[in-house]
C-alpha cells in the first residue's frame, strides 16, 4: 500500500497531525449549533452525521491487492492511524476468511467508488465500526454461511456499528449476513451512567444509513439461535439515527427493528418481501432489569411496504415487548401481493404498551428532502446499492426481483448462485480525476455491461 498527500506540510508539524486537528474541529462544529454551516461529507449527505469529515485532508491510502492483509491491503489501510481516505487500484473479491474486521481508528473514508470495475466485494466476513467519524461508500459485503453446518454458532453482520458515532453508511450492498445485514449497537447501559442521556451518549449515535441494498439475510443458517434473516437491528438507546432511501428485500424481520428507547427517523425506504415483520419496535423487559423503561421514538414517513412470496400476515409497523413509544407516521404505503392495503399498525405483545401518536411532525433530519410514498419505489430502484452505474449481477437480480415481485427469503447464498468469483482488475488511482474533499468523480463514471 502506498500513500500520497497534497501540498507538503511544515516539517515541524506532520500533515496528518494538522488534518487530525482540523477533523477534531469539524467534528466538534458538527455537534454544535453551527452544524448546518459545516461542509458535507459528500454532496447529498443526510442526517446528523452528514458533516462528518471522515478522512478528509489526511493520507490517501491505495489498496493494491485483493489479499485481506499485508502491504497494500484493505485491512492494513483500515488499521492505519490518523485521518485517511482509502482508495482502490484493484477490483474484485476480498475473502475475509471468517474474519469480522474491527475498525477502531477514527477519521476514515472508504471510497469504493474509486475501484475499477467490478468494484470491491468482501465475502466470508464482515465489518465492525467501533470508533467515530467514518464514511463508507460503494462496497459490497456478503458474509454468507462459509460452507458451515446449520446452527454452527458462527455469525457475521455485514456492517455493524459498535458504539460508533458520526458515521455514514451510504450506497453499499449488504447481503447474506448470518446476523444482521446492517446494524447499530453498543453498550445498552454505560457503566456509571445514571440517566437516559448518559446511556445514549455511550452507545451508537449520530448515524446515517442511506441508499443501501440490505437484503437476503440468511434464515436457517449458521446462527446459533436458528432462524436469523434480519435486516437492521438498532440497539437500545441509540439516538439520532436516520434510515433513508434503502431497499430492504427478503429479510424475515428487522426492516428495521428499533429496540428500547431508540430515537430515530425511518424515511422513504422500500421494504419488499419481508417475512413476519417489516418495521418494528421492541423493548425487552429482561434486558432492562434494574432500569426504568424509557420511551422510544420513531418517525416513519413516506415508506413503502410491498408483500412478496415469503411474506406472512403483518402490518407496516408492529410493536412488541414492553415500554411505551412515541410514533409519528405519515404517508406510508403498505400493500399485499395484489395491491390491497395492509394494516398500518399491529402488535406482538400482550403487555399494556402504548403507542403515543405525535400530533405534529418532528423536524426532518438535516439534508433530508421528503418524497411522497408514491415516488419512493422508482427513486430507490434508480439510486440504491453499491456502484449504481455498474451494478453487479447479484444486485441486478435483487433489484429486478423487487420490481417484478419475485424472489424469496433464503437459507444459503448457494440458493442464488453462491459467492461471486470476479476476475481481478487493475487501474491506477489518479487524484486529479476526483474531488479529494468529497471523493466525488470530476466526470461521470463509465457504465458497464453486467458480469456473466
C-alpha positions as CSV (number, residue, x, y, z in Angstrom):
1,X,0.0,0.0,0.0
2,X,1.3,3.4,-0.9
3,X,0.1,6.8,0.2
4,X,0.2,10.3,-1.2
5,X,-0.9,13.7,0.1
6,X,-1.4,17.2,-1.3
7,X,0.9,20.1,-0.6
8,X,3.7,19.2,1.8
9,X,3.3,20.3,5.4
10,X,5.8,22.1,7.6
11,X,8.5,19.7,8.8
12,X,7.7,20.6,12.4
13,X,4.0,19.6,12.0
14,X,3.3,16.4,10.1
15,X,0.3,16.7,7.7
16,X,-1.7,14.0,9.5
17,X,-1.5,15.9,12.8
18,X,-2.8,19.1,11.0
19,X,-5.5,17.0,9.4
20,X,-6.4,15.4,12.8
21,X,-6.7,18.9,14.4
22,X,-8.9,20.1,11.6
23,X,-11.0,17.0,11.8
24,X,-11.5,17.3,15.5
25,X,-12.6,20.9,15.0
26,X,-15.0,19.9,12.2
27,X,-16.4,17.1,14.4
28,X,-17.0,19.5,17.3
29,X,-18.6,22.0,15.0
30,X,-20.9,19.4,13.5
31,X,-22.1,18.6,17.0
32,X,-22.9,22.2,17.9
33,X,-25.2,24.9,16.8
34,X,-23.3,25.7,13.6
35,X,-23.6,22.2,12.2
36,X,-25.5,23.3,9.2
37,X,-22.7,25.5,8.0
38,X,-20.0,22.8,8.2
39,X,-19.2,21.1,4.8
40,X,-21.0,17.9,4.0
41,X,-19.1,14.6,3.8
42,X,-20.2,14.4,0.2
43,X,-22.9,16.0,-1.9
44,X,-26.3,14.7,-0.8
45,X,-25.1,13.5,2.6
46,X,-28.1,13.5,5.1
47,X,-28.8,13.3,8.8
48,X,-27.0,14.3,11.9
49,X,-23.8,12.6,10.7
50,X,-23.8,14.4,7.3
51,X,-21.0,16.8,8.3
52,X,-18.5,14.2,9.5
53,X,-15.1,14.9,7.8
54,X,-14.4,11.2,7.6
55,X,-10.8,11.0,6.3
56,X,-10.8,14.4,4.6
57,X,-7.4,16.1,4.5
58,X,-5.5,13.0,5.6
59,X,-3.3,10.4,3.9
60,X,-4.6,8.8,0.7
61,X,-4.0,5.1,1.1
62,X,-4.1,2.9,-2.0
63,X,-5.3,-0.7,-1.8
64,X,-3.3,-2.6,-4.4
65,X,-4.0,-6.2,-3.6
66,X,-7.1,-8.4,-3.0
67,X,-5.3,-10.1,-0.2
68,X,-7.1,-9.1,3.0
69,X,-3.9,-8.4,5.0
70,X,-0.3,-7.3,4.4
71,X,1.2,-4.4,2.4
72,X,-1.2,-2.7,0.1
73,X,-4.2,-4.5,1.7
74,X,-7.6,-3.1,2.9
75,X,-7.1,-4.2,6.5
76,X,-3.7,-2.5,6.6
77,X,-5.3,0.7,5.4
78,X,-8.1,0.4,8.0
79,X,-5.7,-0.1,10.8
80,X,-3.5,3.0,9.9
81,X,-3.7,5.8,12.4
82,X,-4.7,9.3,11.6
83,X,-7.2,10.7,9.0
84,X,-7.1,8.7,5.8
85,X,-9.0,8.1,2.7
86,X,-8.9,4.5,1.3
87,X,-8.9,4.2,-2.5
88,X,-8.6,1.2,-4.7
89,X,-6.3,0.4,-7.6
90,X,-7.7,-3.1,-7.8
91,X,-11.2,-4.6,-8.3
92,X,-12.6,-8.0,-7.4
93,X,-13.3,-10.1,-4.4
94,X,-11.5,-9.9,-1.0
95,X,-12.0,-13.1,1.0
96,X,-12.0,-12.2,4.7
97,X,-11.6,-15.9,5.6
98,X,-14.1,-15.9,8.5
99,X,-13.0,-12.6,10.0
100,X,-15.1,-9.8,11.4
101,X,-12.8,-6.8,10.7
102,X,-12.9,-4.2,13.5
103,X,-12.3,-0.6,12.7
104,X,-11.0,1.3,15.8
105,X,-9.1,4.2,14.3
106,X,-11.3,7.3,13.6
107,X,-11.4,9.8,10.7
108,X,-11.8,7.3,7.8
109,X,-13.3,7.4,4.4
110,X,-13.6,4.2,2.4
111,X,-14.2,5.2,-1.2
112,X,-15.3,2.0,-3.0
113,X,-16.4,4.2,-6.0
114,X,-12.7,4.5,-6.9
115,X,-12.2,0.8,-7.6
116,X,-12.0,-0.3,-11.2
117,X,-14.9,-2.4,-12.4
118,X,-16.4,-4.6,-10.9
119,X,-15.6,-2.8,-7.6
120,X,-14.8,-4.4,-4.3
121,X,-16.8,-7.2,-2.8
122,X,-16.0,-8.6,0.7
123,X,-17.0,-12.2,1.3
124,X,-16.9,-14.7,4.2
125,X,-16.7,-12.0,6.9
126,X,-17.9,-8.5,7.8
127,X,-17.0,-5.1,9.3
128,X,-17.4,-3.7,12.8
129,X,-17.0,0.0,13.4
130,X,-16.0,0.8,16.9
131,X,-14.9,4.4,16.5
132,X,-16.2,7.8,15.2
133,X,-16.2,9.9,12.0
134,X,-16.3,7.2,9.4
135,X,-17.8,7.3,5.8
136,X,-18.2,4.0,3.9
137,X,-19.5,4.2,0.3
138,X,-19.9,1.8,-2.6
139,X,-18.7,-1.5,-1.1
140,X,-20.4,-4.9,-1.3
141,X,-20.2,-7.0,1.8
142,X,-21.6,-10.6,1.6
143,X,-20.7,-12.8,4.6
144,X,-22.6,-15.9,3.6
145,X,-22.6,-19.2,5.5
146,X,-18.9,-20.1,4.9
147,X,-19.9,-23.6,4.0
148,X,-20.5,-24.4,7.7
149,X,-23.4,-26.5,9.0
150,X,-26.6,-25.0,10.3
151,X,-26.5,-23.6,13.8
152,X,-22.7,-23.8,13.8
153,X,-22.7,-20.8,16.1
154,X,-20.7,-18.6,13.7
155,X,-22.4,-15.5,12.6
156,X,-21.5,-12.2,11.0
157,X,-23.0,-8.8,10.4
158,X,-22.2,-7.4,7.0
159,X,-21.6,-4.0,8.7
160,X,-22.2,-3.3,12.4
161,X,-21.6,-0.1,14.4
162,X,-20.4,-0.9,17.9
163,X,-20.6,2.3,20.0
164,X,-19.9,4.4,16.9
165,X,-20.8,8.0,16.2
166,X,-20.8,10.4,13.3
167,X,-20.9,7.6,10.8
168,X,-22.4,7.5,7.3
169,X,-23.0,4.1,5.5
170,X,-24.1,5.2,2.1
171,X,-24.6,3.4,-1.3
172,X,-23.4,-0.1,-0.2
173,X,-24.8,-3.5,-0.8
174,X,-25.1,-5.7,2.3
175,X,-26.4,-9.2,1.8
176,X,-26.2,-12.8,3.1
177,X,-25.4,-11.9,6.7
178,X,-26.0,-14.6,9.3
179,X,-26.6,-12.0,12.0
180,X,-27.9,-8.5,10.8
181,X,-27.1,-7.1,7.4
182,X,-26.6,-3.6,8.8
183,X,-26.9,-2.7,12.5
184,X,-26.1,0.0,15.1
185,X,-25.4,-1.1,18.6
186,X,-23.1,-0.6,21.6
187,X,-23.5,-1.0,25.4
188,X,-27.1,-0.8,26.5
189,X,-26.3,0.9,29.8
190,X,-22.9,2.6,30.2
191,X,-21.1,1.7,33.4
192,X,-21.5,4.6,35.8
193,X,-24.3,6.1,33.8
194,X,-27.3,7.3,35.7
195,X,-29.6,8.9,33.2
196,X,-31.0,8.1,29.7
197,X,-28.8,10.9,28.4
198,X,-25.7,9.0,29.7
199,X,-26.8,5.8,28.1
200,X,-27.5,7.4,24.8
201,X,-24.1,9.2,24.8
202,X,-22.4,5.8,25.4
203,X,-23.8,3.8,22.5
204,X,-24.0,4.5,18.8
205,X,-25.5,7.9,17.8
206,X,-25.5,10.4,15.0
207,X,-25.7,7.7,12.3
208,X,-27.0,7.7,8.7
209,X,-27.8,4.5,6.8
210,X,-28.7,5.8,3.3
211,X,-29.3,4.3,-0.2
212,X,-28.1,0.8,0.7
213,X,-29.3,-2.6,-0.5
214,X,-30.0,-4.5,2.7
215,X,-31.1,-7.9,1.5
216,X,-31.3,-11.7,1.7
217,X,-30.3,-12.1,5.3
218,X,-29.8,-15.9,5.7
219,X,-32.6,-17.6,7.6
220,X,-31.9,-21.2,8.6
221,X,-28.2,-20.9,8.5
222,X,-25.2,-20.8,10.9
223,X,-26.6,-18.6,13.7
224,X,-26.8,-20.5,17.0
225,X,-30.3,-19.4,17.6
226,X,-31.6,-20.8,14.4
227,X,-33.7,-18.5,12.1
228,X,-31.8,-15.2,11.7
229,X,-32.7,-13.5,8.5
230,X,-32.5,-9.9,9.7
231,X,-32.3,-6.5,8.0
232,X,-31.2,-3.9,10.6
233,X,-31.1,-4.0,14.4
234,X,-30.9,-0.6,16.1
235,X,-30.0,-1.4,19.6
236,X,-31.3,0.0,22.9
237,X,-30.7,3.7,23.5
238,X,-29.3,4.5,20.0
239,X,-30.3,8.1,19.1
240,X,-30.2,10.4,16.1
241,X,-30.2,7.7,13.6
242,X,-31.6,8.3,10.1
243,X,-32.5,5.3,7.8
244,X,-33.4,6.8,4.4
245,X,-33.7,5.6,0.9
246,X,-32.7,2.0,1.4
247,X,-34.0,-1.2,-0.2
248,X,-34.9,-3.9,2.4
249,X,-35.6,-7.1,0.5
250,X,-36.1,-10.7,1.5
251,X,-35.4,-10.3,5.3
252,X,-37.6,-12.2,7.7
253,X,-37.8,-9.3,10.1
254,X,-36.0,-6.1,11.3
255,X,-36.7,-4.0,8.3
256,X,-35.7,-2.2,10.6
257,X,-36.1,-3.0,14.3
258,X,-35.7,-0.2,16.9
259,X,-35.1,-1.7,20.4
260,X,-35.8,0.0,23.7
261,X,-35.7,3.8,23.8
262,X,-34.2,4.2,20.4
263,X,-34.9,7.7,18.8
264,X,-34.7,8.0,15.0
265,X,-36.3,8.5,11.6
266,X,-37.2,5.9,9.0
267,X,-37.9,7.8,5.8
268,X,-38.5,6.8,2.1
269,X,-37.4,3.2,2.3
270,X,-38.7,0.4,0.1
271,X,-39.4,-2.8,2.0
272,X,-40.0,-5.8,-0.2
273,X,-40.9,-9.3,0.7
274,X,-40.4,-9.2,4.5
275,X,-41.3,-12.4,6.4
276,X,-43.2,-12.0,9.6
277,X,-42.3,-8.3,10.4
278,X,-41.4,-5.2,8.5
279,X,-40.7,-2.2,10.8
280,X,-41.0,-2.9,14.5
281,X,-40.1,-1.7,18.0
282,X,-39.4,-3.9,21.0
283,X,-38.1,-3.1,24.5
284,X,-37.3,-6.5,26.1
285,X,-38.1,-6.4,29.8
286,X,-35.5,-9.0,30.8
287,X,-32.7,-6.8,29.3
288,X,-33.9,-3.7,31.3
289,X,-34.0,-5.3,34.7
290,X,-33.0,-2.8,37.3
291,X,-33.6,0.2,35.0
292,X,-36.8,2.2,34.4
293,X,-38.2,1.9,31.0
294,X,-37.5,4.9,28.8
295,X,-39.8,5.9,25.9
296,X,-38.7,5.2,22.4
297,X,-39.4,7.5,19.4
298,X,-39.8,6.6,15.7
299,X,-40.6,8.9,12.9
300,X,-42.0,6.8,10.0
301,X,-42.6,8.8,6.8
302,X,-43.0,8.1,3.2
303,X,-42.0,4.4,3.3
304,X,-43.4,1.7,1.0
305,X,-44.0,-2.0,2.0
306,X,-44.8,-4.5,-0.7
307,X,-45.5,-8.1,0.3
308,X,-43.8,-10.9,-1.7
309,X,-43.7,-14.7,-1.9
310,X,-42.3,-15.1,1.6
311,X,-44.5,-12.5,3.4
312,X,-46.7,-13.7,6.2
313,X,-49.6,-11.7,7.8
314,X,-48.2,-8.5,9.0
315,X,-48.7,-4.7,9.4
316,X,-46.3,-2.0,8.3
317,X,-45.4,-1.2,11.9
318,X,-45.6,-3.6,14.8
319,X,-44.8,-3.1,18.5
320,X,-43.7,-5.9,20.8
321,X,-42.2,-6.3,24.3
322,X,-42.7,-3.7,27.0
323,X,-42.4,0.1,27.4
324,X,-44.1,2.9,25.6
325,X,-43.1,4.6,22.4
326,X,-43.9,7.8,20.5
327,X,-44.7,7.4,16.9
328,X,-45.2,9.9,14.1
329,X,-46.4,8.0,10.9
330,X,-47.4,9.8,7.8
331,X,-47.8,9.0,4.1
332,X,-46.6,5.4,4.3
333,X,-47.9,2.8,1.7
334,X,-48.3,-0.9,2.5
335,X,-49.9,-3.4,0.2
336,X,-50.2,-7.1,-0.3
337,X,-49.2,-9.0,-3.4
338,X,-52.2,-7.8,-5.4
339,X,-52.2,-4.2,-4.2
340,X,-54.7,-4.4,-1.3
341,X,-53.8,-2.3,1.7
342,X,-52.1,-3.9,4.7
343,X,-52.8,-2.5,8.2
344,X,-50.6,0.3,9.3
345,X,-50.2,-0.9,12.9
346,X,-50.1,-4.2,14.7
347,X,-48.6,-5.7,17.9
348,X,-47.0,-8.9,19.0
349,X,-47.2,-8.4,22.8
350,X,-50.0,-8.6,25.4
351,X,-48.3,-6.1,27.7
352,X,-50.0,-2.7,28.1
353,X,-47.5,-0.8,26.0
354,X,-48.8,2.4,24.5
355,X,-48.1,3.8,21.1
356,X,-48.4,7.6,21.6
357,X,-49.2,9.3,18.3
358,X,-47.3,12.5,18.0
359,X,-49.6,15.3,16.8
360,X,-47.0,17.3,14.9
361,X,-44.3,16.2,12.6
362,X,-40.8,16.4,14.1
363,X,-38.4,18.4,12.1
364,X,-36.7,16.4,9.3
365,X,-33.1,15.5,9.9
366,X,-30.5,17.7,8.2
367,X,-30.4,17.5,4.5
368,X,-33.5,15.3,4.0
369,X,-36.0,16.1,1.3
370,X,-39.1,14.1,1.9
371,X,-40.5,12.2,-1.2
372,X,-44.2,11.2,-1.4
373,X,-44.6,7.4,-0.9
374,X,-45.9,7.1,-4.5
375,X,-42.5,8.3,-5.7
376,X,-40.3,6.0,-3.5
377,X,-40.2,2.8,-5.5
378,X,-38.8,4.4,-8.6
379,X,-36.4,6.6,-6.7
380,X,-35.0,3.8,-4.6
381,X,-34.6,1.4,-7.5
382,X,-32.7,4.0,-9.5
383,X,-30.4,5.1,-6.7
384,X,-29.8,2.2,-4.4
385,X,-26.8,0.0,-3.7
386,X,-23.1,0.0,-4.5
387,X,-22.0,1.5,-7.8
388,X,-25.4,2.0,-9.3
389,X,-23.6,2.9,-12.6
390,X,-22.2,-0.6,-12.9
391,X,-24.2,-2.9,-10.6
392,X,-23.0,-6.5,-10.5
393,X,-25.3,-9.4,-11.5
394,X,-26.3,-10.1,-7.9
395,X,-27.5,-6.6,-7.3
396,X,-29.2,-6.6,-10.6
397,X,-31.1,-9.8,-9.7
398,X,-32.2,-8.4,-6.3
399,X,-33.4,-5.1,-7.9
400,X,-35.2,-6.9,-10.8
401,X,-36.9,-9.4,-8.4
402,X,-38.1,-6.4,-6.4
403,X,-39.6,-4.8,-9.4
404,X,-41.2,-8.0,-10.7
405,X,-42.4,-9.3,-7.3
406,X,-40.2,-12.4,-7.4
407,X,-37.6,-13.9,-5.1
408,X,-37.6,-15.4,-1.6
409,X,-36.0,-15.4,1.8
410,X,-33.1,-17.8,1.6
411,X,-31.0,-20.0,3.9
412,X,-27.8,-20.0,1.9
413,X,-26.1,-18.0,-0.8
414,X,-25.8,-21.3,-2.7
415,X,-29.6,-20.9,-3.5
416,X,-28.9,-17.8,-5.6
417,X,-25.6,-18.8,-7.3
418,X,-23.1,-18.7,-4.4
419,X,-20.2,-16.4,-3.7
420,X,-19.1,-14.3,-6.7
421,X,-15.7,-15.1,-8.3
422,X,-14.9,-12.0,-10.3
423,X,-11.6,-11.6,-12.1
424,X,-9.1,-9.2,-10.7
425,X,-8.9,-5.9,-12.4
426,X,-6.4,-3.0,-12.1
427,X,-6.4,0.7,-12.7
428,X,-4.2,3.4,-11.2
429,X,-5.9,5.9,-9.0
430,X,-5.4,9.5,-10.3
431,X,-6.1,12.2,-7.7
432,X,-6.8,14.8,-10.4
433,X,-9.9,12.8,-11.5
434,X,-11.5,13.2,-8.1
435,X,-12.7,15.9,-5.7
436,X,-10.4,14.8,-2.8
437,X,-12.6,16.6,-0.2
438,X,-15.8,14.6,-1.1
439,X,-14.4,11.7,-3.2
440,X,-16.9,12.6,-6.0
441,X,-15.6,12.0,-9.5
442,X,-14.9,15.1,-11.6
443,X,-16.6,13.4,-14.6
444,X,-19.3,10.7,-14.9
445,X,-18.1,7.2,-14.2
446,X,-18.5,4.8,-17.2
447,X,-21.5,2.4,-17.2
448,X,-20.7,-1.2,-17.9
449,X,-22.5,-4.3,-19.1
450,X,-23.3,-6.8,-16.4
451,X,-20.8,-9.6,-15.5
452,X,-21.8,-13.0,-16.6
